[in-house]
Amino acid sequence: MRVAVLGAGGTIAPAIVRDLAESDEVEELLLLDIDLGRAQAVAERHAGGRARALRADARAEPEAEGSLVRALDGVGVLVNSASYRVNLDAMAACLRAGCHYLDLGGLYWMTELQLELDRQFERDGLLALLGMGSAPGKTNLMARMAARELGDEIASIQVAAAGRDLDPPDGFSVPYALQTLLDEITMQPVVLRGGSPEHIDPLSEGGLVDFGDPIGGAETIYTLHSELRTFGASFGCREASFRLGLSPELLSVLRELTTASDEDVHRKAVEALPPSANTVSVHVVDAATNGRAVRVRAVTEPMAEWGLGGGIVSTATPAAAAVRMLARGAITERGVLPPEGCVAPDVLFAELEPRGCRVEIEAAAAVPGDMAS
């Protein structure tokens, strides 16, 4: 299968490219970015001679030079690792080009708009897989594993995520796009209460979550996330939330930036140092029903042979694994779907194990829903 990666010069793309370059299912890699130089640098460093870079703009007119539609000619699937703001543009390009689509998330509101394209993708025999990163992505499939363990319609699903840089650079650093982080903490989070979505205040405290080794306990905040858009329909749960456990230092800087000008935010983003290759990522899904509960926990550690940290690898490798599964025919559904609607958890996590991710399932004490008030 010919695979294109949009936003190839970004933070997450290098790990996607490295993973796909080592995949037998991939015949050719096209690295697409509005900045050709950045895409070429990723190709040279991470693709092992198996990729070529092209300049492509998701928002350009279809017939324009450098448009995404033209770049997708003959491509089987597009992995969109660019800003979630171009998700709809990228999906439109895939429909015109006749290729499958996959992204890393839509921050709830974009996911809602994307789901409206379901009939068009199904009509054309195409799959648009929404949010196939770590969170959303792995977390959706961890919830599916929890549902299987409980064997009933789940009453409550609480998702939490945290990452830490064990060898942080000397200066300001962010785990992924700064503007996306700011969107997460400034837009009103959505939680499920009584089966209905409800908006709560940005930066609402989520309490202490025990993420286990190597992070341990961490204070969390509720943030806006795509999982909450699909969990109700997928699992029948009436209570659900997403909490993020940022380091206190990073959260402090982000709080200051919430009142900064666009120019100051852009300058801070340009100045931000990349995370080290020694980051770890932990996700936990706590599900409960009828007095029983289960916790599913996933830990992603650095991939030393790639020179990339677990924070980046955690988001990148589920997307690459889904591409391989699609190429092998292990994903057969068509339309616009979340991960829990078409990806087999056991197959996915078997793909992720040699890429630094381990998943654990254990019974837990059932507790009432812990929604923010």
Secondary structure, 3 states (H helix, E strand, C coil): CEEEEECCCCCCHHHHHHHHHCCCCCCEEEEEECCHHHHHHHHHHHCCCCEEEEECECCCCCCCCCEHHHHCCCCCEEEECCCHHHHHHHHHHHHHHCCEEEECCCCCHHHHHHHCCHHHHHHCCCEEECCCECCCEHHHHHHHHHHHHHCCCCCEEEEEEEEEECCCCCCCECCCCHHHHHHHHHCCCEEEECCEEEECCCCCEEEEEECCCCCCEEEEEECCCCHHHHHHHHHCCCEEEEEEECCHHHHHHHHHHCCCCHHHHHHHHHHCECCCCCEEEEEEEEEEECCEEEEEEEEECCECCCCECHHHHHHHHHHHHHHHHHHHCCCCCCEEECHHHCCCHHHHHHHHHHHCEEEEEEEECCCCCCCCC
